[in-house]
Amino acid sequence: MAIIRETLQFVSTSQFGHSERFVNERMHKYSPEIFKTSIAGETTAVLCGPSGNKYVFYNENKLVASFVVATHY
């Protein structure tokens, strides 16, 4: 049930252009640096802040696989 709840919360905030609210709520609840969630059935790690960005950009296509979720309007 958490899979559906997380996805619905992400979609509902994103469709109104406020996806940062989804991220900020979880940063406050779990960790301001990294948290794990499930969106559209996919386990997703969210890296936040300068250290998270640095890790992603220095390791792009090495240790980190990135993708963009297709949206349908």
All heavy atoms as TSV, in Angstrom:
chain	resi	resn	atom	element	x	y	z
A	1	MET	N	N	0.814	-1.193	0.000
A	1	MET	CA	C	0.000	0.000	0.000
A	1	MET	C	C	0.863	1.265	0.000
A	1	MET	O	O	0.443	2.288	-0.506
A	1	MET	CB	C	-0.913	-0.041	1.229
A	1	MET	CG	C	-2.099	0.826	1.095
A	1	MET	SD	S	-3.094	0.192	-0.243
A	1	MET	CE	C	-4.457	1.236	-0.141
A	2	ALA	N	N	2.062	1.172	0.563
A	2	ALA	CA	C	2.960	2.331	0.578
A	2	ALA	C	C	3.362	2.737	-0.834
A	2	ALA	O	O	3.558	3.916	-1.108
A	2	ALA	CB	C	4.200	2.035	1.414
A	3	ILE	N	N	3.473	1.753	-1.725
A	3	ILE	CA	C	3.830	2.053	-3.120
A	3	ILE	C	C	2.789	2.973	-3.739
A	3	ILE	O	O	3.121	3.986	-4.350
A	3	ILE	CB	C	3.959	0.752	-3.949
A	3	ILE	CG1	C	5.145	-0.075	-3.476
A	3	ILE	CG2	C	4.067	1.061	-5.424
A	3	ILE	CD1	C	5.210	-1.456	-4.067
A	4	ILE	N	N	1.543	2.647	-3.557
A	4	ILE	CA	C	0.461	3.459	-4.124
A	4	ILE	C	C	0.407	4.818	-3.444
A	4	ILE	O	O	0.271	5.841	-4.109
A	4	ILE	CB	C	-0.885	2.718	-3.997
A	4	ILE	CG1	C	-0.859	1.454	-4.854
A	4	ILE	CG2	C	-2.041	3.624	-4.403
A	4	ILE	CD1	C	-2.008	0.522	-4.622
A	5	ARG	N	N	0.531	4.848	-2.126
A	5	ARG	CA	C	0.444	6.107	-1.383
A	5	ARG	C	C	1.549	7.078	-1.793
A	5	ARG	O	O	1.291	8.248	-2.061
A	5	ARG	CB	C	0.498	5.841	0.122
A	5	ARG	CG	C	0.335	7.110	0.952
A	5	ARG	CD	C	0.338	6.843	2.455
A	5	ARG	NE	N	1.638	6.339	2.880
A	5	ARG	CZ	C	1.853	5.119	3.381
A	5	ARG	NH1	N	0.860	4.281	3.542
A	5	ARG	NH2	N	3.057	4.738	3.756
A	6	GLU	N	N	2.780	6.587	-1.871
A	6	GLU	CA	C	3.903	7.452	-2.255
A	6	GLU	C	C	3.714	7.979	-3.678
A	6	GLU	O	O	3.948	9.153	-3.947
A	6	GLU	CB	C	5.226	6.702	-2.149
A	6	GLU	CG	C	5.646	6.397	-0.734
A	6	GLU	CD	C	6.100	7.634	0.013
A	6	GLU	OE1	O	7.099	8.247	-0.383
A	6	GLU	OE2	O	5.451	7.977	1.008
A	7	THR	N	N	3.310	7.108	-4.589
A	7	THR	CA	C	3.114	7.522	-5.979
A	7	THR	C	C	2.014	8.563	-6.084
A	7	THR	O	O	2.187	9.582	-6.764
A	7	THR	CB	C	2.777	6.305	-6.865
A	7	THR	OG1	O	3.854	5.366	-6.773
A	7	THR	CG2	C	2.572	6.710	-8.309
A	8	LEU	N	N	0.891	8.344	-5.418
A	8	LEU	CA	C	-0.213	9.307	-5.462
A	8	LEU	C	C	0.187	10.650	-4.866
A	8	LEU	O	O	-0.173	11.703	-5.396
A	8	LEU	CB	C	-1.446	8.750	-4.751
A	8	LEU	CG	C	-2.148	7.596	-5.450
A	8	LEU	CD1	C	-3.301	7.070	-4.597
A	8	LEU	CD2	C	-2.631	8.013	-6.828
A	9	GLN	N	N	0.929	10.627	-3.775
A	9	GLN	CA	C	1.377	11.880	-3.170
A	9	GLN	C	C	2.347	12.610	-4.091
A	9	GLN	O	O	2.266	13.827	-4.239
A	9	GLN	CB	C	2.015	11.624	-1.806
A	9	GLN	CG	C	1.006	11.240	-0.754
A	9	GLN	CD	C	1.647	10.874	0.572
A	9	GLN	OE1	O	2.858	10.696	0.667
A	9	GLN	NE2	N	0.828	10.760	1.599
A	10	PHE	N	N	3.241	11.882	-4.721
A	10	PHE	CA	C	4.194	12.501	-5.646
A	10	PHE	C	C	3.463	13.115	-6.840
A	10	PHE	O	O	3.718	14.259	-7.217
A	10	PHE	CB	C	5.230	11.479	-6.116
A	10	PHE	CG	C	6.196	12.026	-7.121
A	10	PHE	CD1	C	7.197	12.900	-6.718
A	10	PHE	CD2	C	6.107	11.686	-8.459
A	10	PHE	CE1	C	8.096	13.422	-7.639
A	10	PHE	CE2	C	6.998	12.196	-9.385
A	10	PHE	CZ	C	7.990	13.067	-8.966
A	11	VAL	N	N	2.552	12.361	-7.424
A	11	VAL	CA	C	1.815	12.846	-8.595
A	11	VAL	C	C	0.940	14.036	-8.238
A	11	VAL	O	O	0.897	15.023	-8.972
A	11	VAL	CB	C	0.972	11.709	-9.216
A	11	VAL	CG1	C	0.006	12.236	-10.271
A	11	VAL	CG2	C	1.885	10.648	-9.824
A	12	SER	N	N	0.266	13.972	-7.100
A	12	SER	CA	C	-0.630	15.074	-6.734
A	12	SER	C	C	0.130	16.370	-6.486
A	12	SER	O	O	-0.345	17.444	-6.857
A	12	SER	CB	C	-1.487	14.714	-5.519
A	12	SER	OG	O	-0.701	14.624	-4.361
A	13	THR	N	N	1.318	16.311	-5.909
A	13	THR	CA	C	2.092	17.539	-5.712
A	13	THR	C	C	2.754	17.985	-7.009
A	13	THR	O	O	2.844	19.179	-7.279
A	13	THR	CB	C	3.165	17.375	-4.611
A	13	THR	OG1	O	4.045	16.316	-4.954
A	13	THR	CG2	C	2.546	17.126	-3.263
A	14	SER	N	N	3.165	17.043	-7.831
A	14	SER	CA	C	3.860	17.376	-9.079
A	14	SER	C	C	2.939	18.013	-10.112
A	14	SER	O	O	3.351	18.912	-10.844
A	14	SER	CB	C	4.498	16.137	-9.683
A	14	SER	OG	O	5.492	15.643	-8.836
A	15	GLN	N	N	1.706	17.559	-10.180
A	15	GLN	CA	C	0.821	18.079	-11.216
A	15	GLN	C	C	0.483	19.550	-11.000
A	15	GLN	O	O	0.089	20.233	-11.936
A	15	GLN	CB	C	-0.438	17.235	-11.350
A	15	GLN	CG	C	-1.545	17.547	-10.369
A	15	GLN	CD	C	-2.728	16.630	-10.548
A	15	GLN	OE1	O	-2.805	15.608	-9.905
A	15	GLN	NE2	N	-3.637	16.978	-11.416
A	16	PHE	N	N	0.660	20.042	-9.797
A	16	PHE	CA	C	0.428	21.455	-9.523
A	16	PHE	C	C	1.731	22.232	-9.434
A	16	PHE	O	O	1.755	23.383	-9.009
A	16	PHE	CB	C	-0.378	21.622	-8.232
A	16	PHE	CG	C	-1.766	21.029	-8.332
A	16	PHE	CD1	C	-2.091	19.894	-7.619
A	16	PHE	CD2	C	-2.717	21.595	-9.168
A	16	PHE	CE1	C	-3.358	19.332	-7.723
A	16	PHE	CE2	C	-3.981	21.034	-9.283
A	16	PHE	CZ	C	-4.307	19.897	-8.557
A	17	GLY	N	N	2.846	21.594	-9.826
A	17	GLY	CA	C	4.137	22.269	-9.849
A	17	GLY	C	C	4.786	22.434	-8.492
A	17	GLY	O	O	5.613	23.317	-8.299
A	18	HIS	N	N	4.435	21.570	-7.535
A	18	HIS	CA	C	4.979	21.685	-6.177
A	18	HIS	C	C	5.654	20.390	-5.730
A	18	HIS	O	O	5.512	19.974	-4.587
A	18	HIS	CB	C	3.872	22.057	-5.187
A	18	HIS	CG	C	3.189	23.339	-5.506
A	18	HIS	ND1	N	3.821	24.553	-5.405
A	18	HIS	CD2	C	1.943	23.591	-5.949
A	18	HIS	CE1	C	2.983	25.510	-5.754
A	18	HIS	NE2	N	1.839	24.954	-6.099
A	19	SER	N	N	6.406	19.765	-6.623
A	19	SER	CA	C	7.059	18.500	-6.264
A	19	SER	C	C	8.065	18.688	-5.141
A	19	SER	O	O	8.386	17.742	-4.423
A	19	SER	CB	C	7.729	17.875	-7.485
A	19	SER	OG	O	8.633	18.774	-8.075
A	20	GLU	N	N	8.564	19.914	-4.947
A	20	GLU	CA	C	9.504	20.152	-3.845
A	20	GLU	C	C	8.842	19.904	-2.489
A	20	GLU	O	O	9.510	19.555	-1.529
A	20	GLU	CB	C	10.103	21.564	-3.908
A	20	GLU	CG	C	9.161	22.690	-3.577
A	20	GLU	CD	C	8.315	23.161	-4.753
A	20	GLU	OE1	O	8.417	22.606	-5.855
A	20	GLU	OE2	O	7.532	24.107	-4.554
A	21	ARG	N	N	7.532	20.063	-2.402
A	21	ARG	CA	C	6.836	19.777	-1.142
A	21	ARG	C	C	6.954	18.300	-0.779
A	21	ARG	O	O	7.192	17.944	0.372
A	21	ARG	CB	C	5.363	20.196	-1.236
A	21	ARG	CG	C	4.654	20.059	0.106
A	21	ARG	CD	C	3.304	20.701	0.091
A	21	ARG	NE	N	2.417	19.923	-0.763
A	21	ARG	CZ	C	1.281	20.375	-1.247
A	21	ARG	NH1	N	0.887	21.593	-1.002
A	21	ARG	NH2	N	0.521	19.610	-1.983
A	22	PHE	N	N	6.804	17.426	-1.778
A	22	PHE	CA	C	6.966	15.986	-1.570
A	22	PHE	C	C	8.362	15.689	-1.015
A	22	PHE	O	O	8.523	14.976	-0.038
A	22	PHE	CB	C	6.750	15.253	-2.901
A	22	PHE	CG	C	6.975	13.769	-2.832
A	22	PHE	CD1	C	5.951	12.926	-2.449
A	22	PHE	CD2	C	8.196	13.211	-3.173
A	22	PHE	CE1	C	6.147	11.556	-2.390
A	22	PHE	CE2	C	8.408	11.849	-3.125
A	22	PHE	CZ	C	7.374	11.014	-2.735
A	23	VAL	N	N	9.382	16.277	-1.645
A	23	VAL	CA	C	10.771	16.058	-1.227
A	23	VAL	C	C	11.024	16.660	0.148
A	23	VAL	O	O	11.611	16.012	1.023
A	23	VAL	CB	C	11.754	16.632	-2.275
A	23	VAL	CG1	C	13.183	16.551	-1.773
A	23	VAL	CG2	C	11.610	15.894	-3.595
A	24	ASN	N	N	10.592	17.886	0.372
A	24	ASN	CA	C	10.829	18.553	1.663
A	24	ASN	C	C	10.188	17.819	2.829
A	24	ASN	O	O	10.789	17.718	3.902
A	24	ASN	CB	C	10.329	20.001	1.620
A	24	ASN	CG	C	11.211	20.881	0.777
A	24	ASN	OD1	O	12.384	20.597	0.580
A	24	ASN	ND2	N	10.640	21.952	0.249
A	25	GLU	N	N	8.987	17.290	2.648
A	25	GLU	CA	C	8.324	16.531	3.721
A	25	GLU	C	C	9.138	15.299	4.097
A	25	GLU	O	O	9.306	14.986	5.269
A	25	GLU	CB	C	6.922	16.116	3.280
A	25	GLU	CG	C	5.932	17.257	3.239
A	25	GLU	CD	C	4.595	16.855	2.642
A	25	GLU	OE1	O	4.435	15.688	2.195
A	25	GLU	OE2	O	3.697	17.720	2.607
A	26	ARG	N	N	9.672	14.612	3.109
A	26	ARG	CA	C	10.453	13.406	3.397
A	26	ARG	C	C	11.840	13.734	3.932
A	26	ARG	O	O	12.374	12.997	4.749
A	26	ARG	CB	C	10.524	12.535	2.147
A	26	ARG	CG	C	9.227	11.727	2.048
A	26	ARG	CD	C	8.749	11.574	0.645
A	26	ARG	NE	N	7.404	11.010	0.635
A	26	ARG	CZ	C	6.293	11.740	0.756
A	26	ARG	NH1	N	6.345	13.049	0.882
A	26	ARG	NH2	N	5.109	11.163	0.753
A	27	MET	N	N	12.412	14.842	3.486
A	27	MET	CA	C	13.698	15.271	4.057
A	27	MET	C	C	13.528	15.553	5.549
A	27	MET	O	O	14.384	15.188	6.351
A	27	MET	CB	C	14.198	16.529	3.348
A	27	MET	CG	C	14.761	16.287	1.975
A	27	MET	SD	S	15.161	17.817	1.081
A	27	MET	CE	C	16.426	18.505	2.142
A	28	HIS	N	N	12.427	16.173	5.906
A	28	HIS	CA	C	12.161	16.490	7.314
A	28	HIS	C	C	11.893	15.213	8.117
A	28	HIS	O	O	12.360	15.071	9.243
A	28	HIS	CB	C	10.972	17.443	7.413
A	28	HIS	CG	C	10.633	17.828	8.810
A	28	HIS	ND1	N	11.424	18.674	9.565
A	28	HIS	CD2	C	9.596	17.482	9.609
A	28	HIS	CE1	C	10.888	18.816	10.751
A	28	HIS	NE2	N	9.772	18.103	10.801
A	29	LYS	N	N	11.161	14.283	7.519
A	29	LYS	CA	C	10.780	13.047	8.225
A	29	LYS	C	C	11.936	12.053	8.348
A	29	LYS	O	O	12.120	11.433	9.391
A	29	LYS	CB	C	9.617	12.385	7.484
A	29	LYS	CG	C	9.076	11.159	8.163
A	29	LYS	CD	C	7.858	10.632	7.431
A	29	LYS	CE	C	7.292	9.403	8.124
A	29	LYS	NZ	N	6.101	8.885	7.434
A	30	TYR	N	N	12.740	11.897	7.283
A	30	TYR	CA	C	13.768	10.855	7.269
A	30	TYR	C	C	15.196	11.394	7.426
A	30	TYR	O	O	15.893	11.026	8.348
A	30	TYR	CB	C	13.657	10.028	5.984
A	30	TYR	CG	C	12.320	9.352	5.834
A	30	TYR	CD1	C	11.448	9.715	4.820
A	30	TYR	CD2	C	11.919	8.364	6.711
A	30	TYR	CE1	C	10.208	9.099	4.684
A	30	TYR	CE2	C	10.687	7.749	6.591
A	30	TYR	CZ	C	9.831	8.123	5.574
A	30	TYR	OH	O	8.618	7.521	5.443
A	31	SER	N	N	15.618	12.213	6.475
A	31	SER	CA	C	16.990	12.726	6.509
A	31	SER	C	C	17.104	13.887	5.530
A	31	SER	O	O	16.573	13.803	4.428
A	31	SER	CB	C	17.981	11.641	6.106
A	31	SER	OG	O	19.265	12.192	5.864
A	32	PRO	N	N	17.815	14.939	5.906
A	32	PRO	CA	C	17.984	16.049	4.969
A	32	PRO	C	C	19.000	15.755	3.860
A	32	PRO	O	O	19.153	16.548	2.944
A	32	PRO	CB	C	18.476	17.193	5.858
A	32	PRO	CG	C	19.112	16.524	7.024
A	32	PRO	CD	C	18.368	15.228	7.220
A	33	GLU	N	N	19.663	14.609	3.935
A	33	GLU	CA	C	20.695	14.288	2.945
A	33	GLU	C	C	20.290	13.203	1.958
A	33	GLU	O	O	20.628	13.278	0.785
A	33	GLU	CB	C	21.985	13.894	3.648
A	33	GLU	CG	C	22.566	15.046	4.440
A	33	GLU	CD	C	23.875	14.688	5.103
A	33	GLU	OE1	O	24.405	13.599	4.842
A	33	GLU	OE2	O	24.361	15.517	5.878
A	34	ILE	N	N	19.574	12.177	2.428
A	34	ILE	CA	C	19.185	11.066	1.552
A	34	ILE	C	C	17.973	10.359	2.152
A	34	ILE	O	O	17.839	10.251	3.367
A	34	ILE	CB	C	20.346	10.067	1.353
A	34	ILE	CG1	C	19.994	9.004	0.310
A	34	ILE	CG2	C	20.781	9.461	2.670
A	34	ILE	CD1	C	21.159	8.141	-0.118
A	35	PHE	N	N	17.066	9.932	1.273
A	35	PHE	CA	C	15.958	9.097	1.725
A	35	PHE	C	C	15.544	8.173	0.585
A	35	PHE	O	O	15.875	8.408	-0.575
A	35	PHE	CB	C	14.767	9.926	2.229
A	35	PHE	CG	C	14.105	10.796	1.198
A	35	PHE	CD1	C	13.078	10.307	0.411
A	35	PHE	CD2	C	14.507	12.109	1.027
A	35	PHE	CE1	C	12.467	11.110	-0.534
A	35	PHE	CE2	C	13.893	12.921	0.091
A	35	PHE	CZ	C	12.874	12.425	-0.700
A	36	LYS	N	N	14.856	7.096	0.941
A	36	LYS	CA	C	14.411	6.106	-0.025
A	36	LYS	C	C	12.900	6.148	-0.098
A	36	LYS	O	O	12.217	6.314	0.924
A	36	LYS	CB	C	14.876	4.720	0.410
A	36	LYS	CG	C	14.491	3.608	-0.542
A	36	LYS	CD	C	15.104	2.294	-0.128
A	36	LYS	CE	C	14.308	1.690	1.001
A	36	LYS	NZ	N	14.660	0.304	1.308
A	37	THR	N	N	12.356	6.042	-1.287
A	37	THR	CA	C	10.913	6.013	-1.479
A	37	THR	C	C	10.596	5.075	-2.628
A	37	THR	O	O	11.505	4.513	-3.250
A	37	THR	CB	C	10.354	7.438	-1.740
A	37	THR	OG1	O	8.927	7.388	-1.727
A	37	THR	CG2	C	10.841	8.005	-3.044
A	38	SER	N	N	9.337	4.875	-2.912
A	38	SER	CA	C	8.916	4.050	-4.032
A	38	SER	C	C	7.929	4.856	-4.863
A	38	SER	O	O	6.871	5.238	-4.375
A	38	SER	CB	C	8.264	2.764	-3.532
A	38	SER	OG	O	7.853	1.978	-4.625
A	39	ILE	N	N	8.295	5.133	-6.095
A	39	ILE	CA	C	7.439	5.894	-7.006
A	39	ILE	C	C	7.205	5.048	-8.241
A	39	ILE	O	O	8.151	4.569	-8.863
A	39	ILE	CB	C	8.089	7.243	-7.377
A	39	ILE	CG1	C	8.292	8.084	-6.117
A	39	ILE	CG2	C	7.237	7.988	-8.401
A	39	ILE	CD1	C	9.057	9.350	-6.320
A	40	ALA	N	N	5.939	4.853	-8.571
A	40	ALA	CA	C	5.539	4.036	-9.724
A	40	ALA	C	C	6.120	2.630	-9.635
A	40	ALA	O	O	6.511	2.036	-10.632
A	40	ALA	CB	C	5.932	4.719	-11.032
A	41	GLY	N	N	6.197	2.098	-8.411
A	41	GLY	CA	C	6.688	0.743	-8.212
A	41	GLY	C	C	8.193	0.589	-8.249
A	41	GLY	O	O	8.704	-0.512	-8.121
A	42	GLU	N	N	8.915	1.684	-8.426
A	42	GLU	CA	C	10.375	1.648	-8.485
A	42	GLU	C	C	10.959	2.197	-7.192
A	42	GLU	O	O	10.606	3.290	-6.759
A	42	GLU	CB	C	10.895	2.492	-9.648
A	42	GLU	CG	C	10.512	1.973	-11.013
A	42	GLU	CD	C	11.248	0.684	-11.379
A	42	GLU	OE1	O	12.385	0.491	-10.905
A	42	GLU	OE2	O	10.677	-0.110	-12.138
A	43	THR	N	N	11.852	1.439	-6.568
A	43	THR	CA	C	12.553	1.932	-5.393
A	43	THR	C	C	13.487	3.043	-5.847
A	43	THR	O	O	14.236	2.880	-6.804
A	43	THR	CB	C	13.343	0.814	-4.713
A	43	THR	OG1	O	12.426	-0.220	-4.347
A	43	THR	CG2	C	14.057	1.321	-3.471
A	44	THR	N	N	13.396	4.183	-5.175
A	44	THR	CA	C	14.125	5.368	-5.591
A	44	THR	C	C	14.872	5.959	-4.412
A	44	THR	O	O	14.293	6.162	-3.354
A	44	THR	CB	C	13.142	6.424	-6.145
A	44	THR	OG1	O	12.374	5.819	-7.187
A	44	THR	CG2	C	13.857	7.630	-6.673
A	45	ALA	N	N	16.149	6.236	-4.593
A	45	ALA	CA	C	16.936	6.958	-3.593
A	45	ALA	C	C	16.979	8.415	-4.017
A	45	ALA	O	O	17.266	8.720	-5.175
A	45	ALA	CB	C	18.339	6.400	-3.497
A	46	VAL	N	N	16.675	9.305	-3.087
A	46	VAL	CA	C	16.695	10.737	-3.364
A	46	VAL	C	C	17.852	11.341	-2.581
A	46	VAL	O	O	17.889	11.264	-1.360
A	46	VAL	CB	C	15.358	11.403	-2.982
A	46	VAL	CG1	C	15.398	12.894	-3.278
A	46	VAL	CG2	C	14.203	10.738	-3.722
A	47	LEU	N	N	18.818	11.897	-3.305
A	47	LEU	CA	C	19.983	12.547	-2.703
A	47	LEU	C	C	19.719	14.045	-2.701
A	47	LEU	O	O	19.371	14.612	-3.729
A	47	LEU	CB	C	21.241	12.236	-3.504
A	47	LEU	CG	C	21.580	10.751	-3.547
A	47	LEU	CD1	C	22.277	10.404	-4.829
A	47	LEU	CD2	C	22.421	10.393	-2.357
A	48	CYS	N	N	19.918	14.681	-1.546
A	48	CYS	CA	C	19.594	16.097	-1.398
A	48	CYS	C	C	20.825	16.892	-0.985
A	48	CYS	O	O	21.758	16.357	-0.402
A	48	CYS	CB	C	18.508	16.266	-0.334
A	48	CYS	SG	S	17.079	15.212	-0.596
A	49	GLY	N	N	20.797	18.176	-1.273
A	49	GLY	CA	C	21.844	19.076	-0.817
A	49	GLY	C	C	23.095	19.010	-1.655
A	49	GLY	O	O	23.206	18.236	-2.612
A	50	PRO	N	N	24.082	19.830	-1.289
A	50	PRO	CA	C	25.326	19.923	-2.057
A	50	PRO	C	C	26.098	18.604	-2.144
A	50	PRO	O	O	26.603	18.254	-3.202
A	50	PRO	CB	C	26.137	20.967	-1.306
A	50	PRO	CG	C	25.158	21.734	-0.495
A	50	PRO	CD	C	24.043	20.788	-0.199
A	51	SER	N	N	26.173	17.867	-1.045
A	51	SER	CA	C	26.948	16.622	-1.077
A	51	SER	C	C	26.271	15.572	-1.957
A	51	SER	O	O	26.952	14.823	-2.661
A	51	SER	CB	C	27.170	16.078	0.332
A	51	SER	OG	O	25.938	15.824	0.973
A	52	GLY	N	N	24.949	15.534	-1.951
A	52	GLY	CA	C	24.225	14.608	-2.820
A	52	GLY	C	C	24.406	14.955	-4.282
A	52	GLY	O	O	24.635	14.081	-5.117
A	53	ASN	N	N	24.324	16.246	-4.600
A	53	ASN	CA	C	24.538	16.687	-5.984
A	53	ASN	C	C	25.953	16.388	-6.444
A	53	ASN	O	O	26.169	15.942	-7.574
A	53	ASN	CB	C	24.257	18.188	-6.126
A	53	ASN	CG	C	22.777	18.476	-6.117
A	53	ASN	OD1	O	22.004	17.749	-6.710
A	53	ASN	ND2	N	22.397	19.546	-5.453
A	54	LYS	N	N	26.916	16.629	-5.594
A	54	LYS	CA	C	28.314	16.366	-5.942
A	54	LYS	C	C	28.507	14.881	-6.243
A	54	LYS	O	O	29.137	14.512	-7.240
A	54	LYS	CB	C	29.226	16.793	-4.799
A	54	LYS	CG	C	30.695	16.602	-5.075
A	54	LYS	CD	C	31.538	17.101	-3.916
A	54	LYS	CE	C	33.019	16.853	-4.155
A	54	LYS	NZ	N	33.832	17.319	-3.033
A	55	TYR	N	N	27.951	14.009	-5.405
A	55	TYR	CA	C	28.063	12.564	-5.605
A	55	TYR	C	C	27.473	12.157	-6.955
A	55	TYR	O	O	28.087	11.410	-7.709
A	55	TYR	CB	C	27.366	11.813	-4.465
A	55	TYR	CG	C	27.430	10.321	-4.626
A	55	TYR	CD1	C	28.555	9.619	-4.247
A	55	TYR	CD2	C	26.366	9.618	-5.175
A	55	TYR	CE1	C	28.631	8.241	-4.411
A	55	TYR	CE2	C	26.429	8.247	-5.350
A	55	TYR	CZ	C	27.561	7.564	-4.963
A	55	TYR	OH	O	27.632	6.211	-5.139
A	56	VAL	N	N	26.289	12.658	-7.266
A	56	VAL	CA	C	25.622	12.295	-8.514
A	56	VAL	C	C	26.428	12.772	-9.717
A	56	VAL	O	O	26.690	12.012	-10.650
A	56	VAL	CB	C	24.187	12.860	-8.563
A	56	VAL	CG1	C	23.584	12.710	-9.957
A	56	VAL	CG2	C	23.308	12.163	-7.543
A	57	PHE	N	N	26.839	14.037	-9.719
A	57	PHE	CA	C	27.529	14.574	-10.893
A	57	PHE	C	C	28.923	13.994	-11.101
A	57	PHE	O	O	29.350	13.793	-12.235
A	57	PHE	CB	C	27.576	16.101	-10.834
A	57	PHE	CG	C	26.226	16.713	-11.066
A	57	PHE	CD1	C	25.616	17.472	-10.081
A	57	PHE	CD2	C	25.547	16.507	-12.262
A	57	PHE	CE1	C	24.367	18.027	-10.289
A	57	PHE	CE2	C	24.292	17.062	-12.479
A	57	PHE	CZ	C	23.703	17.821	-11.495
A	58	TYR	N	N	29.639	13.683	-10.030
A	58	TYR	CA	C	30.963	13.091	-10.185
A	58	TYR	C	C	30.904	11.620	-10.579
A	58	TYR	O	O	31.854	11.091	-11.130
A	58	TYR	CB	C	31.794	13.243	-8.910
A	58	TYR	CG	C	32.404	14.606	-8.753
A	58	TYR	CD1	C	32.221	15.321	-7.585
A	58	TYR	CD2	C	33.161	15.175	-9.760
A	58	TYR	CE1	C	32.771	16.593	-7.423
A	58	TYR	CE2	C	33.710	16.436	-9.624
A	58	TYR	CZ	C	33.513	17.137	-8.452
A	58	TYR	OH	O	34.056	18.381	-8.305
A	59	ASN	N	N	29.791	10.964	-10.284
A	59	ASN	CA	C	29.681	9.531	-10.571
A	59	ASN	C	C	28.658	9.203	-11.654
A	59	ASN	O	O	28.306	8.048	-11.827
A	59	ASN	CB	C	29.326	8.781	-9.283
A	59	ASN	CG	C	30.456	8.827	-8.295
A	59	ASN	OD1	O	31.517	8.276	-8.540
A	59	ASN	ND2	N	30.253	9.522	-7.192
A	60	GLU	N	N	28.217	10.219	-12.390
A	60	GLU	CA	C	27.236	9.985	-13.439
A	60	GLU	C	C	27.784	8.987	-14.454
A	60	GLU	O	O	28.930	9.086	-14.896
A	60	GLU	CB	C	26.892	11.301	-14.133
A	60	GLU	CG	C	25.710	11.180	-15.068
A	60	GLU	CD	C	25.258	12.530	-15.590
A	60	GLU	OE1	O	26.026	13.500	-15.492
A	60	GLU	OE2	O	24.148	12.594	-16.089
A	61	ASN	N	N	26.960	8.011	-14.790
A	61	ASN	CA	C	27.302	6.926	-15.717
A	61	ASN	C	C	28.399	6.009	-15.196
A	61	ASN	O	O	28.925	5.196	-15.944
A	61	ASN	CB	C	27.679	7.473	-17.098
A	61	ASN	CG	C	26.540	8.214	-17.752
A	61	ASN	OD1	O	25.379	7.828	-17.597
A	61	ASN	ND2	N	26.850	9.279	-18.445
A	62	LYS	N	N	28.787	6.137	-13.923
A	62	LYS	CA	C	29.750	5.228	-13.309
A	62	LYS	C	C	29.045	4.409	-12.236
A	62	LYS	O	O	28.924	3.200	-12.348
A	62	LYS	CB	C	30.907	5.993	-12.678
A	62	LYS	CG	C	31.758	6.760	-13.658
A	62	LYS	CD	C	32.814	7.551	-12.917
A	62	LYS	CE	C	33.384	8.653	-13.772
A	62	LYS	NZ	N	34.135	9.619	-12.992
A	63	LEU	N	N	28.609	5.081	-11.170
A	63	LEU	CA	C	27.953	4.414	-10.055
A	63	LEU	C	C	26.468	4.712	-9.985
A	63	LEU	O	O	25.729	4.043	-9.275
A	63	LEU	CB	C	28.593	4.882	-8.726
A	63	LEU	CG	C	30.096	4.656	-8.587
A	63	LEU	CD1	C	30.599	5.298	-7.309
A	63	LEU	CD2	C	30.415	3.172	-8.608
A	64	VAL	N	N	26.027	5.729	-10.698
A	64	VAL	CA	C	24.652	6.201	-10.593
A	64	VAL	C	C	23.972	6.092	-11.949
A	64	VAL	O	O	24.505	6.544	-12.959
A	64	VAL	CB	C	24.624	7.683	-10.131
A	64	VAL	CG1	C	23.207	8.194	-10.059
A	64	VAL	CG2	C	25.330	7.832	-8.792
A	65	ALA	N	N	22.807	5.476	-11.956
A	65	ALA	CA	C	21.995	5.433	-13.168
A	65	ALA	C	C	20.846	6.416	-12.986
A	65	ALA	O	O	20.109	6.350	-12.007
A	65	ALA	CB	C	21.454	4.020	-13.387
A	66	SER	N	N	20.711	7.321	-13.900
A	66	SER	CA	C	19.634	8.298	-13.800
A	66	SER	C	C	18.639	8.080	-14.916
A	66	SER	O	O	18.973	7.568	-15.978
A	66	SER	CB	C	20.204	9.721	-13.845
A	66	SER	OG	O	20.871	9.920	-15.052
A	67	PHE	N	N	17.395	8.452	-14.649
A	67	PHE	CA	C	16.352	8.353	-15.647
A	67	PHE	C	C	15.297	9.390	-15.328
A	67	PHE	O	O	15.201	9.901	-14.226
A	67	PHE	CB	C	15.750	6.947	-15.704
A	67	PHE	CG	C	14.923	6.610	-14.501
A	67	PHE	CD1	C	13.563	6.783	-14.521
A	67	PHE	CD2	C	15.511	6.132	-13.342
A	67	PHE	CE1	C	12.786	6.474	-13.408
A	67	PHE	CE2	C	14.752	5.825	-12.221
A	67	PHE	CZ	C	13.391	6.002	-12.254
A	68	VAL	N	N	14.491	9.681	-16.324
A	68	VAL	CA	C	13.384	10.617	-16.159
A	68	VAL	C	C	12.100	9.822	-16.338
A	68	VAL	O	O	11.943	9.077	-17.322
A	68	VAL	CB	C	13.460	11.756	-17.191
A	68	VAL	CG1	C	12.273	12.670	-17.076
A	68	VAL	CG2	C	14.765	12.513	-17.036
A	69	VAL	N	N	11.202	9.970	-15.387
A	69	VAL	CA	C	9.915	9.284	-15.466
A	69	VAL	C	C	9.093	9.953	-16.555
A	69	VAL	O	O	8.956	11.171	-16.594
A	69	VAL	CB	C	9.176	9.348	-14.117
A	69	VAL	CG1	C	7.818	8.693	-14.224
A	69	VAL	CG2	C	10.007	8.694	-13.028
A	70	ALA	N	N	8.567	9.154	-17.471
A	70	ALA	CA	C	7.721	9.698	-18.538
A	70	ALA	C	C	6.413	10.195	-17.938
A	70	ALA	O	O	5.826	9.549	-17.070
A	70	ALA	CB	C	7.435	8.607	-19.577
A	71	THR	N	N	5.991	11.360	-18.372
A	71	THR	CA	C	4.722	11.901	-17.900
A	71	THR	C	C	3.697	11.875	-19.017
A	71	THR	O	O	4.034	11.999	-20.192
A	71	THR	CB	C	4.893	13.341	-17.402
A	71	THR	OG1	O	5.430	14.123	-18.470
A	71	THR	CG2	C	5.830	13.413	-16.198
A	72	HIS	N	N	2.477	11.704	-18.631
A	72	HIS	CA	C	1.379	11.644	-19.599
A	72	HIS	C	C	0.329	12.660	-19.186
A	72	HIS	O	O	-0.194	12.620	-18.089
A	72	HIS	CB	C	0.760	10.253	-19.641
A	72	HIS	CG	C	1.747	9.183	-19.955
A	72	HIS	ND1	N	2.188	8.948	-21.236
A	72	HIS	CD2	C	2.430	8.322	-19.165
A	72	HIS	CE1	C	3.070	7.953	-21.216
A	72	HIS	NE2	N	3.235	7.566	-19.973
A	73	TYR	N	N	0.066	13.602	-20.059
A	73	TYR	CA	C	-0.936	14.613	-19.768
A	73	TYR	C	C	-2.113	14.460	-20.681
A	73	TYR	O	O	-2.060	14.133	-21.780
A	73	TYR	CB	C	-0.350	16.026	-19.919
A	73	TYR	CG	C	0.685	16.331	-18.885
A	73	TYR	CD1	C	2.033	16.228	-19.144
A	73	TYR	CD2	C	0.282	16.727	-17.613
A	73	TYR	CE1	C	2.969	16.509	-18.193
A	73	TYR	CE2	C	1.218	16.998	-16.648
A	73	TYR	CZ	C	2.557	16.897	-16.943
A	73	TYR	OH	O	3.493	17.195	-15.959
